[in-house]
């Protein structure tokens, strides 16, 4: 089942969960598709490991310097008072432990910094056949099977936000391409949106994007007078995704759903649009 996960606040929360899940005997293979550059992704991780000591946005160079300083000085480093508590809570990411090494072999990182790159990657994704032909669909692991692998797409909405593709038409094209790739490779797809660790108040990142309203078509597309009413309409992002995805529920939400037996009924007109 393809799902939307909203339980991760920051990128580091997702990585922690992946490492915990990959500590098992038969870890699940994961394709983590990151909708940003490698430098931006590392900056998010380092910002979560070491929050800025002073107000403002820390640069990647500053964060990397802190990270190397901590590795050099160890747990008794000179800056223990400044971010000692952060070190203890994120110690898992600061040591080359076996679980990290194991996870690195079963988690494949794919960076797609632009929307065309993202769509092109999923359009060309095919399952590897017995002869080794076709494009790689999962990390190379002889023990992994299609049923035990998944695709996680990180910050796809944030990538589309602010562009002409942040519409029903643009998002539907991207989501359909992703879902088709998952079906071809027999992999479940999870969509994850995380906040900006450098600026948590930035509303262009995070799960709040699922609640935003987007126009049906790009404003650059000219429509006739007869279609003006439809052109001015908007639809919620999560309703667009509901055609292919289901929201992951917490334990409490599952209990309420079982006891009440009620499910959200989509608006009939919105269903017609989708």
C-alpha positions in Angstrom: 0.0 0.0 0.0 1.3 3.5 -0.9 1.1 5.8 2.1 1.8 9.4 3.3 3.8 9.5 6.6 3.4 12.7 8.7 5.1 11.5 11.9 8.5 12.7 11.0 9.2 16.3 12.0 12.8 16.6 10.7 14.9 14.6 8.3 16.9 13.2 11.2 13.7 11.6 12.6 13.3 9.7 9.4 16.9 8.5 9.4 16.6 7.4 13.0 13.6 5.3 12.1 15.3 3.8 9.1 18.3 2.8 11.2 16.1 1.2 13.9 14.2 -0.8 11.3 17.5 -1.9 9.7 18.8 -3.3 12.9 16.8 -6.5 12.3 18.2 -9.7 10.9 16.5 -9.2 7.5 16.4 -5.5 7.0 14.1 -4.0 4.4 15.7 -2.5 1.3 14.9 1.1 0.9 15.3 3.6 -2.0 15.4 7.0 -0.3 14.7 9.5 -3.1 15.7 13.0 -1.8 14.2 16.0 -3.6 17.1 18.3 -3.0 20.9 18.5 -3.6 23.3 16.4 -1.5 24.7 19.5 0.2 21.2 20.7 1.2 20.3 17.2 2.6 23.5 17.0 4.6 22.9 20.5 5.9 19.5 19.5 7.2 21.0 16.5 9.0 23.9 18.5 10.6 21.5 21.2 11.6 19.4 18.7 13.5 22.5 17.2 15.1 23.9 20.5 16.2 21.3 23.4 16.5 22.9 26.8 16.1 24.3 28.3 19.3 23.1 31.7 18.4 19.8 32.9 16.7 19.9 32.8 13.0 20.5 30.3 10.2 23.7 28.3 10.5 25.8 27.7 7.4 26.8 24.3 6.3 30.4 25.1 6.8 29.8 26.0 10.5 27.8 22.8 11.1 30.4 20.6 9.4 33.1 22.3 11.5 31.2 21.4 14.7 30.7 17.9 13.5 34.4 17.3 12.9 35.3 19.0 16.2 33.1 16.6 18.1 34.6 13.6 16.4 38.1 14.9 17.2 37.5 15.7 20.8 35.0 12.9 21.7 32.4 13.0 24.5 34.7 15.2 26.7 35.2 17.9 24.1 35.5 21.6 25.1 31.9 22.4 23.9 30.2 19.9 26.2 28.1 22.6 27.9 26.9 24.0 24.6 25.5 20.9 22.9 26.3 18.0 25.2 22.6 17.1 25.5 22.3 17.0 21.7 25.3 14.7 21.5 23.8 12.2 23.9 20.5 12.1 22.1 22.1 11.7 18.6 25.0 9.5 19.6 23.8 6.9 17.1 24.8 9.2 14.2 28.2 10.2 15.6 29.8 6.7 15.8 30.5 4.2 13.0 28.4 1.5 14.8 27.4 -1.8 13.2 23.8 -0.7 12.8 24.9 2.3 10.7 27.1 0.2 8.5 24.3 -2.3 8.0 21.8 0.4 7.2 24.2 2.0 4.7 24.2 -1.3 2.7 20.4 -1.6 2.5 19.5 2.1 2.0 20.1 3.6 -1.3 20.2 7.4 -1.6 19.0 9.0 -4.8 19.2 12.8 -5.2 16.7 14.5 -7.5 17.2 18.3 -7.0 14.7 19.3 -9.7 11.2 18.3 -10.8 12.3 17.2 -14.3 15.1 15.1 -12.7 12.6 13.5 -10.3 10.1 12.6 -13.0 12.9 11.3 -15.3 14.2 9.1 -12.5 10.9 7.4 -11.8 10.0 7.2 -15.5 13.2 5.2 -16.2 12.9 3.0 -13.1 12.4 -0.7 -13.9 12.8 -3.9 -12.0 16.1 -5.8 -12.6 15.4 -9.1 -14.4 17.2 -12.4 -13.9 19.7 -11.5 -16.6 20.6 -8.2 -15.0 18.9 -6.2 -17.7 17.0 -3.0 -16.9 17.6 -0.2 -14.5 18.1 -0.8 -10.9 15.0 -0.6 -8.8 16.3 -1.6 -5.4 19.6 -1.7 -3.6 21.8 -4.5 -4.6 21.1 -7.1 -2.0 20.6 -10.8 -2.9 18.4 -11.2 0.2 16.1 -8.4 -0.7 12.9 -9.1 -2.6 10.2 -6.9 -4.2 8.0 -7.5 -1.2 10.6 -6.4 1.3 11.6 -3.2 -0.3 10.1 0.3 -0.5 10.5 3.7 -2.0 10.6 6.7 0.2 10.2 10.1 -1.4 11.4 13.0 0.8 10.1 16.6 0.4 8.4 16.2 -2.9 5.8 18.8 -2.1 8.5 21.3 -0.9 10.2 20.9 -4.2 7.0 21.7 -6.1 6.0 24.5 -3.8 6.5 27.9 -5.3 6.8 26.6 -8.8 4.3 26.5 -11.7 4.0 22.7 -11.0 2.3 23.2 -7.6 -1.1 22.6 -9.1 -3.5 19.7 -9.5 -2.1 19.1 -12.9 1.6 19.3 -11.9 1.3 17.3 -8.7 -0.9 14.6 -10.4 1.7 14.1 -13.1 4.5 13.7 -10.5 2.5 11.4 -8.2 1.3 9.2 -11.1 4.8 8.8 -12.3 6.0 7.8 -8.9 3.2 5.3 -8.3 3.7 3.8 -11.8 7.3 3.2 -10.9 6.4 1.6 -7.7 4.0 -0.7 -9.4 6.5 -1.7 -12.1 9.1 -2.6 -9.5 6.6 -4.1 -7.0 7.7 -1.6 -4.3 5.4 0.3 -1.9 5.8 4.1 -1.9 5.9 6.4 1.1 5.8 10.2 0.9 7.5 12.1 3.7 7.6 15.9 4.2 9.9 17.3 6.8 10.4 20.8 8.3 13.4 22.9 7.5 15.9 22.2 10.4 17.6 25.6 9.8 14.3 27.5 10.0 11.5 25.5 11.5 9.0 28.4 11.0 9.5 28.1 7.2 6.0 27.2 6.0 7.4 26.0 2.6 8.4 22.8 4.3 6.7 20.2 6.5 3.5 18.2 6.6 1.4 21.4 6.6 1.9 21.4 2.8 -0.7 18.5 2.6 -3.4 20.9 3.8 -2.6 23.7 1.2 -5.0 24.6 -1.6 -3.6 24.6 -5.1 -5.2 25.7 -8.4 -6.3 23.1 -11.0 -4.0 24.4 -13.7 -0.9 26.5 -14.0 -1.6 30.2 -14.2 0.6 30.3 -17.3 -2.0 28.2 -19.2 -4.6 30.3 -21.0 -8.2 29.0 -20.8 -11.3 30.1 -22.6 -14.2 32.0 -21.0 -16.2 28.8 -20.6 -13.5 27.2 -18.5 -12.8 30.2 -16.3 -14.9 28.9 -13.5 -12.9 25.7 -13.4 -9.7 27.6 -13.7 -10.3 29.6 -10.6 -11.1 26.5 -8.5 -8.7 25.1 -6.0 -8.3 21.7 -4.4 -6.5 20.5 -1.3 -3.2 18.7 -1.9 -4.1 15.8 0.3 -7.2 15.2 -1.8 -5.0 15.0 -4.9 -2.7 12.4 -3.2 -5.7 10.4 -1.9 -6.2 9.0 -5.4 -3.1 6.9 -4.9 -2.1 7.2 -1.3 -3.5 6.6 2.2 -2.4 8.5 5.3 -0.5 6.4 7.8 -2.4 6.4 11.1 -1.1 6.4 14.6 -2.2 3.6 17.1 -4.8 5.9 18.6 -6.2 6.8 15.2 -6.4 3.1 14.2 -8.3 2.4 17.4 -10.8 5.2 16.8 -11.3 4.1 13.2 -12.1 0.5 14.3 -14.5 1.6 16.9 -16.3 4.2 14.9 -16.2 2.5 11.5 -16.3 5.9 9.9 -14.2 7.0 6.9 -13.8 10.3 5.2 -16.1 10.6 2.3 -14.6 12.8 -0.5 -16.6 15.6 -2.1 -18.2 14.2 -5.2 -17.1 17.2 -7.4 -13.5 16.8 -6.2 -13.7 13.1 -7.1 -14.8 14.1 -10.6 -11.8 16.4 -10.9 -9.4 13.6 -9.8 
